[in-house]
């Protein structure tokens, strides 16, 4: 019933948005007698804001066509290099990259938004690296015949993508995937897997949410797991390929995030309204572009969502060394040569300060020389991986870390004293 009610509302608002858009154009049509009046401009701007806020949105495109490096412009090529039911592996590169350019796997969040939320991350890193990114599927578009997708599968996908790219790959996990990326690195380290990442960078990730809990953490802790299963899980309706699949709908995730900063979102739309009245189209378009991406949401499988609530936010399974993967306990001490960089934003209201840094303390058998922490001052959650501060201050830290640990991971061999040592 929840999903059907949403679809009914979406259809109604879609029609209203179309009428509002048409009305906005009519009000400023110079061929009409009221087309050049001040009141018509104000009314048109108001209708445009309403139309933009209520319009339906599909999956956005990355749209990264060119990159400029050292004053030279190069065409960027985007391609699908591996296909899986719940997500593809995309590659971005350009002819200006040297043959020994580092390989970087960006693990995008599966948290209600598409991987294109990291468009700015990809655009900046592709300047100097061959970039791969996990392009997660919208669960409502995946037929039930494809089976389940849970936290174990997520970890398996990361391992498979690293295997596809090959040894010496660097990995960047943004927010939510920090936990499965950390776990995958430990699993591969324990097996001395040749494709284990050379470096792992985690940005704003909930490694240990007991550190500086935020509103997001509090919401996940306030109710027992059965409550989430009964109240926020819905069945995909018949109009989608994934009909019958149980999911956590993206529209609920979006509603939650909007409610967290409702005043800020309202002021942003009011600002867009004022820019339109003043004829400042560039500023208005910038706000529109942000919300086009922010409101483009997708569904998660119920099993993945509920396991994330349980193990990441309620039981803290990974930092307690209790997280299991297909019957095998994740041993974080198995990370012995993958260099770890933890990045946090000073103003992050989703992952509090210390939650990501906890990874450095948990990797107890990793030498200090292979650990680094960076606190981005005056940066919020989205500013960690997007915007001017990301491009000018944070990305160079990541690039320097990758360059310092560019060579393939050390081979780990047993020694008599400790059982293992780096060679």
HELIX and SHEET records of a PDB file:
HELIX    1   1 UNK A    2  UNK A   27  1                                  26    
HELIX    2   2 UNK A   38  UNK A   54  1                                  17    
HELIX    3   3 UNK A  115  UNK A  118  5                                   4    
HELIX    4   4 UNK A  119  UNK A  125  1                                   7    
HELIX    5   5 UNK A  139  UNK A  141  5                                   3    
HELIX    6   6 UNK A  144  UNK A  146  5                                   3    
HELIX    7   7 UNK A  151  UNK A  165  1                                  15    
HELIX    8   8 UNK A  175  UNK A  177  5                                   3    
HELIX    9   9 UNK A  178  UNK A  190  1                                  13    
HELIX   10  10 UNK A  215  UNK A  222  1                                   8    
HELIX   11  11 UNK A  225  UNK A  231  1                                   7    
HELIX   12  12 UNK A  250  UNK A  260  1                                  11    
HELIX   13  13 UNK A  262  UNK A  278  1                                  17    
HELIX   14  14 UNK A  281  UNK A  294  1                                  14    
HELIX   15  15 UNK A  302  UNK A  308  1                                   7    
HELIX   16  16 UNK A  309  UNK A  314  3                                   6    
HELIX   17  17 UNK A  332  UNK A  334  5                                   3    
HELIX   18  18 UNK A  358  UNK A  362  1                                   5    
HELIX   19  19 UNK A  368  UNK A  370  5                                   3    
HELIX   20  20 UNK A  382  UNK A  384  5                                   3    
HELIX   21  21 UNK A  388  UNK A  389  1                                   2    
HELIX   22  22 UNK A  390  UNK A  394  3                                   5    
HELIX   23  23 UNK A  395  UNK A  404  1                                  10    
SHEET    1   A 9 UNK A  66  UNK A  69  0                                        
SHEET    2   A 9 UNK A  72  UNK A  82 -1                                        
SHEET    3   A 9 UNK A  87  UNK A  94 -1                                        
SHEET    4   A 9 UNK A 129  UNK A 136 -1                                        
SHEET    5   A 9 UNK A 102  UNK A 107  1                                        
SHEET    6   A 9 UNK A 170  UNK A 174  1                                        
SHEET    7   A 9 UNK A 199  UNK A 203  1                                        
SHEET    8   A 9 UNK A 339  UNK A 345  1                                        
SHEET    9   A 9 UNK A 371  UNK A 376  1                                        
SHEET    1   B 3 UNK A 233  UNK A 235  0                                        
SHEET    2   B 3 UNK A 246  UNK A 248 -1                                        
SHEET    3   B 3 UNK A 300  UNK A 301 -1                                        
SHEET    1   C 2 UNK A 324  UNK A 325  0                                        
SHEET    2   C 2 UNK A 328  UNK A 329 -1                                        
SHEET    1   D 2 UNK A 412  UNK A 413  0                                        
SHEET    2   D 2 UNK A 421  UNK A 422 -1                                        
END                                                                             
